[in-house]
């Protein structure tokens, strides 16, 4: 549930005042793998790492988790293809993370609400996010973003899309602000907008 940012509309209320990083317990992770991967009847599965901010965990944690997931997947005769993906704010991307993401071909999507200036109105660290989105794209494992439309950026969608096109962003999903978590009571995009 932890995060390195303090976004004004965080749906998870993902913060840890004492700086500790909570993570899923080994028991819950293993049980989840057994239930979802081991018992699926589907031929294709995507395992999504999400948070809070997943990249607060070390690359070795992901390597071990992926190894465990792949081991159970190999034992399930119905499961023909397994892939990994990650949703991140991209700020804490370290080289060891990037190396692992490339090695395992993890498809990464980042959260970027427009130009760094527009992004920083709600989230912070827009330049770092953009820089790491570009690194992910150059490495061939990411470069797509989810942009939350808020009253602060909704009138700038054309500008945002042009900016993304000029800066190596290779895919955009637009979501409207959901009024959950810290977003409860926030100004939202109107139907007209």
C-alpha positions as CSV (number, residue, x, y, z in Angstrom):
1,X,0.0,0.0,0.0
2,X,3.0,2.4,0.3
3,X,4.0,5.1,-2.1
4,X,6.7,7.6,-2.6
5,X,4.4,10.3,-3.7
6,X,1.5,12.0,-2.0
7,X,-1.0,12.6,-4.8
8,X,-3.9,14.8,-3.9
9,X,-6.4,12.3,-5.3
10,X,-4.7,9.0,-4.3
11,X,-7.4,6.3,-4.3
12,X,-5.4,4.0,-2.0
13,X,-4.4,6.5,0.6
14,X,-1.0,4.9,0.1
15,X,1.4,6.4,2.6
16,X,3.5,5.3,5.5
17,X,4.4,8.1,7.9
18,X,7.3,6.2,9.5
19,X,8.8,5.3,6.1
20,X,8.5,1.6,6.4
21,X,7.5,-0.3,3.2
22,X,4.7,-2.8,3.7
23,X,4.5,-5.6,1.2
24,X,2.4,-8.6,0.6
25,X,3.3,-11.4,3.0
26,X,5.0,-14.5,1.5
27,X,2.1,-16.6,2.6
28,X,-0.5,-14.4,0.9
29,X,1.6,-14.2,-2.2
30,X,2.0,-17.9,-2.4
31,X,-1.7,-18.6,-1.8
32,X,-2.5,-16.0,-4.5
33,X,-0.2,-17.7,-6.9
34,X,-1.7,-21.1,-6.2
35,X,-5.3,-19.9,-6.5
36,X,-5.0,-17.6,-9.5
37,X,-2.2,-19.2,-11.5
38,X,-2.4,-22.8,-10.3
39,X,-6.2,-23.1,-10.7
40,X,-6.9,-21.0,-13.7
41,X,-8.8,-22.7,-16.5
42,X,-7.8,-19.9,-18.9
43,X,-5.0,-20.4,-21.5
44,X,-3.6,-16.9,-21.1
45,X,-2.9,-14.9,-17.9
46,X,-1.4,-11.5,-17.1
47,X,0.0,-10.9,-13.6
48,X,-0.1,-7.2,-12.8
49,X,2.2,-5.7,-10.1
50,X,0.4,-2.7,-8.7
51,X,0.5,-0.6,-5.5
52,X,0.8,1.9,-3.9
53,X,4.1,2.0,-5.7
54,X,5.5,-1.4,-6.6
55,X,9.0,-0.1,-7.5
56,X,9.6,0.7,-3.8
57,X,10.4,-3.0,-3.5
58,X,13.8,-4.2,-4.6
59,X,14.3,-5.9,-8.0
60,X,15.2,-9.1,-6.2
61,X,11.8,-9.3,-4.6
62,X,10.2,-9.2,-8.1
63,X,12.6,-11.7,-9.4
64,X,11.7,-14.2,-6.7
65,X,8.0,-13.5,-7.1
66,X,8.2,-14.0,-10.9
67,X,10.1,-17.2,-10.4
68,X,7.5,-18.5,-8.0
69,X,4.7,-17.5,-10.4
70,X,6.4,-19.1,-13.4
71,X,7.0,-22.3,-11.5
72,X,3.3,-22.7,-10.7
73,X,2.3,-21.7,-14.2
74,X,4.5,-24.5,-15.7
75,X,2.7,-27.0,-13.5
76,X,-0.8,-25.9,-14.8
77,X,-1.4,-27.7,-18.1
78,X,-4.3,-25.4,-19.1
79,X,-2.1,-22.3,-18.9
80,X,-0.4,-21.8,-22.2
81,X,0.9,-18.2,-21.8
82,X,1.8,-16.1,-18.8
83,X,2.9,-12.4,-19.0
84,X,3.8,-9.8,-16.4
85,X,2.9,-6.2,-16.3
86,X,3.3,-3.3,-13.9
87,X,1.6,0.0,-13.1
88,X,3.9,2.5,-11.6
89,X,4.5,6.2,-11.0
90,X,8.0,5.4,-12.4
91,X,9.8,7.8,-10.0
92,X,11.8,5.1,-8.1
93,X,12.9,3.2,-11.2
94,X,16.4,2.0,-10.6
95,X,18.7,0.4,-13.2
96,X,18.3,-3.0,-11.5
97,X,14.5,-2.7,-11.9
98,X,14.9,-1.7,-15.5
99,X,17.3,-4.6,-16.2
100,X,14.8,-7.1,-14.7
101,X,11.9,-5.6,-16.5
102,X,13.7,-6.0,-19.8
103,X,14.9,-9.5,-18.9
104,X,11.4,-10.7,-18.1
105,X,9.7,-8.5,-20.8
106,X,7.4,-6.9,-18.2
107,X,5.0,-4.4,-19.9
108,X,5.1,-1.2,-17.8
109,X,2.5,1.5,-17.8
110,X,3.2,4.7,-15.8
111,X,1.0,7.4,-14.4
112,X,1.6,10.8,-16.0
113,X,-1.1,13.5,-16.0
114,X,0.3,15.6,-18.8
115,X,3.3,17.9,-19.1
116,X,5.5,17.9,-16.0
117,X,3.9,21.2,-15.0
118,X,0.3,19.8,-15.3
119,X,1.3,16.6,-13.6
120,X,2.8,18.4,-10.6
121,X,-0.5,20.2,-9.9
122,X,-1.8,16.9,-8.4
123,X,1.1,14.5,-8.0
124,X,4.7,15.9,-8.1
125,X,7.9,14.8,-9.7
126,X,6.6,15.1,-13.3
127,X,10.1,15.5,-14.8
128,X,11.4,12.4,-13.1
129,X,8.3,10.5,-14.3
130,X,8.7,11.6,-17.9
131,X,12.5,10.8,-17.9
132,X,11.7,7.3,-16.6
133,X,8.8,6.8,-19.0
134,X,11.3,7.6,-21.8
135,X,13.8,5.1,-20.3
136,X,11.2,2.4,-20.3
137,X,10.2,3.1,-23.9
138,X,13.8,3.1,-25.0
139,X,14.3,-0.3,-23.3
140,X,11.2,-1.7,-25.1
141,X,9.2,-2.5,-22.0
142,X,7.0,0.6,-21.6
143,X,6.4,4.1,-22.5
144,X,2.6,4.0,-22.2
145,X,0.9,6.2,-19.6
146,X,-2.4,6.5,-17.8
147,X,-3.5,10.1,-17.5
148,X,-6.1,11.1,-14.9
149,X,-8.3,13.9,-16.2
150,X,-9.0,16.5,-13.6
151,X,-10.3,20.0,-13.8
152,X,-6.7,21.2,-13.9
153,X,-5.7,19.3,-17.1
154,X,-8.9,18.4,-18.9
155,X,-8.9,21.6,-21.0
156,X,-5.3,20.8,-22.1
157,X,-5.9,17.3,-23.7
158,X,-4.7,18.3,-27.2
159,X,-1.6,19.9,-25.7
160,X,-1.0,16.9,-23.5
161,X,-1.3,14.5,-26.4
162,X,1.0,16.6,-28.6
163,X,3.5,16.8,-25.7
164,X,3.4,13.0,-25.3
165,X,3.9,12.4,-29.0
166,X,6.9,14.7,-29.0
167,X,8.5,13.0,-25.9
168,X,8.4,9.3,-26.7
169,X,5.2,8.3,-24.9
170,X,3.9,5.4,-27.0
171,X,0.4,5.0,-25.7
172,X,-2.1,6.9,-23.6
173,X,-5.2,5.8,-21.6
174,X,-7.3,8.7,-20.3
175,X,-9.3,8.1,-17.1
176,X,-11.5,10.5,-15.3
177,X,-10.8,11.2,-11.6
178,X,-12.5,8.7,-9.3
179,X,-13.7,10.2,-6.0
180,X,-12.3,7.6,-3.7
181,X,-9.5,7.7,-1.1
182,X,-8.0,11.2,-1.0
183,X,-10.1,12.0,-4.0
184,X,-13.3,12.1,-2.0
185,X,-14.7,15.6,-2.2
186,X,-12.3,16.6,-4.9
187,X,-13.4,18.7,-7.8
188,X,-14.2,16.4,-10.8
189,X,-14.4,16.8,-14.5
190,X,-17.9,17.9,-15.5
191,X,-20.0,16.3,-18.3
192,X,-19.4,19.4,-20.4
193,X,-15.7,19.2,-20.0
